[in-house]
Amino acid sequence: MLRVHSIESLGTYDGPGIRLVVFLQGCNFKCLYCANPDTIEYGSGTEQSAESILEMAKSQKPFFGKKGGVTVSGGEPLIQAKALVKLFKMLKREGFNTCIDTNGSVLNSDVKELLQYTDLVLLDIKQIDDKKHRQLTGAGNKRTLAFSEYLSEQGIPAWIRYVLVAGYSNDEADLHALGKHIAGLSNVEKIEIQPYHKLGVHKYEALGWDYQLTDVPANTAEQLASAKSLFQLYVKDVVVN
């Protein structure tokens, strides 16, 4: 069984084409800007079987077209890798495109098996600098960077996702360092820059948590354009979501 937070039908944001997006419950990071803090705690959510999710995907398959499919996000989906192996095997047998959106901090035998049935990984690299990464997420980035290298070694296609947060992840030196790291990977198809926003602040209030980035402004058009131009020195396909 999978512990699920929510499911989005006809999603167009998490991977190519139109997709069924399954958000799993539980995360091992606690990002300061997390838009879905209600997915962090492990104990909540609902249990759903791989079979029920497969049936949902089959019912929506006519909308997926040639590029669409199923994306599993979170929370951090790789925490539930063992249960996901069963789902992804079933999805591949039915001809679905499969995608995982992950922070890349988990790489064990279950994850390695799961990646054999994964067509695309959306890899969220929060910061290339380990100290700043800890400040942003509460955890280091060594596992994430090692995960990115494993994907490259295995030839598993990846899109890199990067949230641009003023004062936390927009330093030019850090962006250059990240660009150089990504340029050394053979499997990265594009970089997606995700603008910082405060759309999830009301969820912190509902949880009784303090939102710590209240004074951080949204990105300016100039900041986003500058980050895009900088990343394009290393990767040709860079988009701002």
Sequence and secondary structure as in RCSB ss.txt:
>XXXX:A:sequence
MLRVHSIESLGTYDGPGIRLVVFLQGCNFKCLYCANPDTIEYGSGTEQSAESILEMAKSQKPFFGKKGGVTVSGG
EPLIQAKALVKLFKMLKREGFNTCIDTNGSVLNSDVKELLQYTDLVLLDIKQIDDKKHRQLTGAGNKRTLAFSEY
LSEQGIPAWIRYVLVAGYSNDEADLHALGKHIAGLSNVEKIEIQPYHKLGVHKYEALGWDYQLTDVPANTAEQLA
SAKSLFQLYVKDVVVN
>XXXX:A:secstr
 EEEEEEEEEESSSSSSSEEEEEES  S   TT S GGGT SS SEEE HHHHHHHHHHHHHHHTTT EEEEESS
 GGGGHHHHHHHHHHHHHTT EEEEEE S   SHHHHHHHTT SEEEEE   SSHHHHHHHHSS SHHHHHHHHH
HHHHT  EEEEEEE TTTT  HHHHHHHHHHHHT S EEEEEEEE   TTHHHHHHHT   TTTT     HHHHH
HHHHHHTTT S EEE 
